[in-house]
Amino acid sequence: MNLSANPSAARNRRILIVEDDHEMSRFLAELLVEEGCEVEAVNDGPSALERYQKDSFDLVITDLMMPRMKGTELVRRLKAADANALILLITAFGTIESAVEAMHAGAFHYITKPFRSDELLIHVQRAFEQRQLRQEIDQLRTEVRRRYQYSDMIGRSPSMKKLFETLAHIRDLAANVLILGESGTGKEMVARALHTNGSRASGPFVAVNCAAIPETLIESELFGHVRGAFTDARKDRPGLFQEANGGVLFLDEIGEVPVTLQAKLLRVIEDREVRPLGGNKSEKVDVHLISASNRVLEELVQDGRFRQDLYYRLNVIRIDLPPLRERVEDIPLLVDHFIRKFAAKSQHDVKDIEPDALALLLRHRWPGNVRELEHTIERAVLLGRNSTIGVDDLPAFLRASDQRKLPLSEAVARSFTLRDLEREYIERVLESTNGNKSEAAKILGVDRTTLYRKLEEFKLKS
């Protein structure tokens, strides 16, 4: 076996031999030099540590039983100095338990004496291949951070690259921003990215979900109140506009603001001043306003549930976030990111996902978008028992939905008519959108009126 002839093994081939038996040391050195490796040899653990600290090596081959320092202790100290150190142990048959102990300490592998030359070279080649794989993964992750990431957002799809370019272009602009997208697409994350990377990064970031505030309290929350403005107003309280002064105010689910309050919100946006509830004077505020909605605001305007002039004021710069099902190529990057995130957080030794499990994730429609994917991976990391996520680690509904898919070949086998196929497809699309008829109509390529007519025609539950 010629290691230098193998590109994956020959790229890095500096080896440190730690062996107190001079004959064995010379044998190993000659064998590895013939294979194109650069070799240095020392005869004990302390010397190995000193040499490794001066000039790190791609692989350390060490005997287990040596004077001054045992191989297990050498492994611990090398791994403490360099977490990426690759160490191959040589041990006598009677000390296999110690070798296993060293493996737990971080050794790559061990071989027992006596061993054949080709057996040693196979392990050396595997060590080099593992180092190269690790380097390629590190390079990919660096590339992801450099090219496919903006703040905590990750993606390499055309839509995400365009989004990153847009955010970089508008981050210092003072114009109002409107972010539209389905639930779970990361609207607040975009708003935080604009704040973190913009000129107002040193100012506050105040976020509020307008749908979560009762209609009777939302005016006081946004604009504040003075003492005595209502029964429980025992003291003056600033609103969210005042809290966000000098920074960013993020109004999530802006479409849920009551119509009765929208005129006052419009006046605050236009005049850049706030009058607290019950107050008799206004206060200037300097706020970069970012709004978001998972609803189609144009439809709310048409229905009279959202003021058109307020919509125009908010929609100076519009950002449309794509659903995850429209950027499937981003799923592997997101999965890798979430695995590392939750493995580090929970200290679970999960490093990867099996191809079959990843294929299942790629086929899912993800009605909950990135948030749903994140929760799925978090669950798999926390409940998984292996270092890789398998199909069985994924939620049962994912496996069940995958089994329920209806290929065209099955439709032919069951003698479906075009009407049957149309009904089945509409039903599946509605399932994938959690009953969101506007989104279903977009996927089907029809208007909502046509979809309603089809629902009545096929007697489908909406």
N, C-alpha and C positions, 0 to 999 in steps of 0.2 A: 504493500500500500504506500503510495507516494502522496504525503500530505500536501506538498508544494504543488502537485498537479491538480489539487482540488481547490478551486478559487475560493470557496466558502471557508476552507480551512487555512489556506495559505496567507490570507490577507493579514492576519495577526498571528504570529507564531513564536513569541518570546516566552521561554519556559525557564522556571527556576526549579532546580532539583534540590531537595533536602534529604540527604541520605548519609548516615554515618558509616555505612559499609562502602569502602572505596571501590571494591570490585563492582558492586551493584551500581554505584554512582557512575563509574566509567562506562558500564554496559548501557545504561539509560541514555547517557550523553551521546555516545556513538550512534545508537539507534535513532535518536531524534535528529541529530545533525544530518544523518544520511537522508532523512525525510524532509530536509530543507528548513528545519527549525533553528533558531538562535537559542543556545543553551548556556546557562550558568549553573554552577553547583556549589552548595555549601554543605557543611556536615552537621549542623544542629539548628534548633529552632531560633535561639536568639540571633544567630548570624543571618538566618532567613528574614527575620523581622527587620533587621537593620538594612539588609540589601533591598528588601521590598519597599521600604519607606523612601529610599533614595531614588529608585527607578522601578516603578510598578511593572509587573509581568502579566502576560495574558493567561498564564496557567502556572500553578504551583503543583509539583508532584512531590509528595512527602511520605517518608516512612512513618508508620504509626508509633513504633517503639524506638525511642532515641534517648540518649543521655541529655541532661540539663533541662529538656523540655519535651513532653510527650506530644505526639501529633495532634491529639484532641485539643490541647491547650494552644498549639500553634494555629489551629483552625479558628478558634474563638478570637484570638488576637488579630489574625489577618482579617477576619470578617468585621471586627470592630474598627480596624483601620480603613478598610475598603469593603463596603457592603457588596460590591460587585466582584470581589475576588473569586476566582474559580480554583478549586483545590481538589486534586485527585489523590486519594490515599492508597498506599501499598501496605498490606497487613498480612501477617501469618494467619493461618486457618484458625488457630486457637484464640485469636483476639478479635473475632468478628463482632462481638458485642461492643467492644470499644470503638470499632469502626462505625457501627450503627449510631453510637453516641456522637461521634464526630459528624456523621451525616445530619443529625438533628442540630448540631452546632452550625451547620452551613456548608459542609463539604459537598462537592459536586457528585462524586461517586467514589467507590473503592474497588480494588481488585486484590485477590489473595495470592500469596506465594504458594507454589511456583506458578508463574503465568507465562503465556506464550507472547512472543513479540507482537503478533498481529492482534492479540487481545488488548494489549496496552495501546497500540496505535488506534484501534477502534474507539477506545474511550477518549483518547487525546483528540481525535477528529470530532467526536460528539461535543467535547468541551468547546472546541473552536467554533463549531456550528452554533452552539448555544450562545456564545459570546456575540457572534455576528447577528443572530436573531435579536438578542437584547439590544444591540446597537441600532438595528433597523427599526425596532419598536420605539426606542428613544428618539431617533431621527424623525419618525412619523409623528410622534407626539409633539416634538418641537415644531414640525411643519404645520401641524394642526393649530398650535398656538399662534404661529406666525401668519399663516395664510387663511386658516379656516375658522378663526375665532375673533370675536369682538366682545371685550369684557367677558361675561360668562356664557355668551351665545356661541354655538358651534354649528358649522355647516359648510359644505363644499358645493352644494347645489347652486345652479345659476341664480335662483331666487334669493338665496342667502348671501351670495357674493354681492349681488346688487344691493341688498339691504345694508351690508357692511359699508359699501361705498357711500350710500345715502347718509348713513349715520355719521360717517367721518366728515361728510360735506356740510351737514346742518348742525353739528354739535355745538357750535359757537353762535348760532343764529338765535335771535330773541323772539322769532315768530312762533305763534301758537302751533302746536303739533297735535294731530289727531291720528291715533293708532287704532286700526280696525283689524279684527281677526277673531277666530273662534276661541272658545274657552280653552285654556291650556297651551296656547301658541306662544306665550311669553311676552304679553303686552307690557306688564310691569317691568320685566327684565330689560326691554328696549328703553323704557323711560329711565330706568336707573343707569343704563349705559350712557344715555345722553347727558345725564347729570354728572356721572363720574368722569367722563371724558371731555366735558365741556368747560366753559369759562366760569360756571357757577359751582364747580366741584367743592369749593370751600364753604359754600352755603348749605342750608338745610335741604333735605329731600323729604317732603311730606306727601304721603300716599293715603287716599281714602277711597273706599268702595261705596259709591253712592247708593248701590242697591241694598247695602247692609244697614243703612241708617233710616230709622222710621221717618215718615214724611213730616211728622210734627216736630222733629228735632233737626232736620237737615239744614234749615236756614241758620239756626244757632251754631251748628257745627262749622259751617262754612264761613260765616261772617262774624261770629261771636255775639255776645249780648252784654248788656249792662245790668247792674243790680236792680232787681225789681221789674225786669222786662216781662217775667212770667212768674208763676207761683214758686218754683224751686230756684229761681235765679237770686241766690243770696249774695253773690259778689260778681264783679265784672269778670268776664272771661273772654280772652281773645279767640278769634276763629282760626280756621286752618289757613286762610289767606295771610293773616298776620304772622302765624307760625312759620310760613314758608317765605317770608319776606327776605329778599336777597338770594333766594334759591329757587327750587323747583316745586310746584304743586302738581301732583298727579291725581286727576279725577278719573278713577276707573268706573266703568259702567255708567258713563255720562248720560246715556239714554234713559236711565231710570230717574233722573232729576224731575220732580213734578213740574208740570206746565206752569203752575202758579208761581214757581220760584225762578223759572227760566228768564223772565224779564229782568229780575234783579241781578242774576248772574251775568246777563248780557251787559248791563250797565257797569258792573264792576270791571268786566273785561275791557270795556271801551274807555272808561274813565281812569282805570288803575287806582281806584280808591274804594274803601269799604266803609259802610256805615253799619255798626253793630245793631242787633235787634234791640229796639227800645232806646237807641241813642239818638242824639240830635246833631251830631257832627260826624263828618267823614274823616278817614285816615288814609293817607297815601300808602300804597303797597307796590313793591317791585318784585314781581313774581313771573317766572317763566312757566306758562301754563301748558301742561301736556294732558290730553284727554284720551280716553280709550273706550271702546265698546265692542261687544261681541254681537251686536245687533246691527241690522242694516238701517242706518240713520235716515237714509233717503226715504225709506218706507214709512218711518215714524213721522217724517215731515209731511209726506203725502196724506197720512192718516190724521194729521192734526195733533199728534202727540209730542211733537218737537218743533220748536220755533225755527223757521227757515233762516232768519237773520242770525240766530245763535249758532246754527249749524255752519253758516258761512264764516262766522268769526272764529270758530274752533278749527275749521278745516282749511287753515292757511297752508300748512304742509301736511300732507296725508301719507301715512305709511300703512300699507296693506301687508299683513303677515300671512304667509301661506300655511295651510294646514299641513300636518306631518305627512299625510298620505300623498301630498303633491311634491314631496321632497324625500322620497324613500332612500335616495343615495346618502342622506345624512344619518340614517338610523345606525349603521355600524359605528360611526364616530361618536354619536350620542351614547350608544351602549357602552363603548369603551370608557368614555368619560364618566358615566354613572357608576360603572363597576369600580373604577379606581376611587371615586368619591366615597361610595358607601363602604367599600372594603377598608379604606383608611379610617373612616369615621367609626366603624364597628369593630375594627381590628380582626375582621374575618379574612382568611387567606383565600380570597377569590380573585383570580387574575384574568380569566378569559371566559368566552362563551362558545359552546359547541356549534358547529356549522348547522346542524338540524334545528337547534333552538333559535339561532339567528335567522334562519330561513322562515321560521314560524313568525318571528317578529316582523320580518319584511313583508309578509303576506297580510298581516292584520291591518285593518282600516284606521285604527287609532282615533276614534271619535273624541277622546279626551286629549289628543295631541301629545306634545312633549311631556306635559305633566303626567299623563297616564303612563307613558313609557318610563318616566323617571320612577314612579311608584312601583311599576312592575319590576324593574331592575333592583330597586331597594329591597323588595320582598324576596326576590331570588337570592340576593347576597345574604340576607339575614337568615333565611331558612335553608339555604343550600348546604350540603354536607361535603361537597368536593371543591377542588380548586377551580373548576370550570362549571359554568351554568349549563345545565342540560335541559331537555324538553320537560322532564318531570319536575323541574324546579319552577316552571312557569305556571301561572294560574290555570285552573281547569277550564275556565271559559275560553281561553286562548286555544287550547287543544280542541275543545268541542267545536268552536267556530270554524277552526281549520278543517275539521272533518265534515262540517256541513256545507262546505263549498260545493257548488254545482257546476262541474266542468261541462263544456258543450258536448263532449263525448257521452256523458251521462244523460244529457237532455235528449240526444239522438237515440240512445238505447231505450229511453223511457217513452219515445215517440211523442215528445212535446210538440205542440203546435206553436206557431209564432206568438199567438195570444198567451199561451201558457208561459212561454219564455219571457215575454214582456212583463207579465204579472209577477213572476218570480224575481226578475231583475229589479223592478221597482220596489218590491218588498225588501230585498237585500240592501238596496241603497238607503232606504228609510231606516233600516236597522243600523247601518253604519254611521248615520248622522244623528242617531238618537231621536228620530222623529222630527228633525229640523227640516221643514219642507222647503224653505228658501235654499238651503245648502243642497238638498236632494235635487231640486229643480236645476241647479247649476251643474251638478254632476251628470244628470240625465240630458242636459242640453235643451230643456224646454222651459217655458215660463210657468209661473205658479198656477195660473188659471188652468193650463193644460194638465198640470199634475193633479190639481183638485178634481178635474173631470175624470182622470184615470183612476183616482182613488175611489170615486163613486162607481165608476164602471166595473172595477174589479172587486168592489165591496171590501176594500182594505181599510183596516182601522188606522186612523191618522195618529 
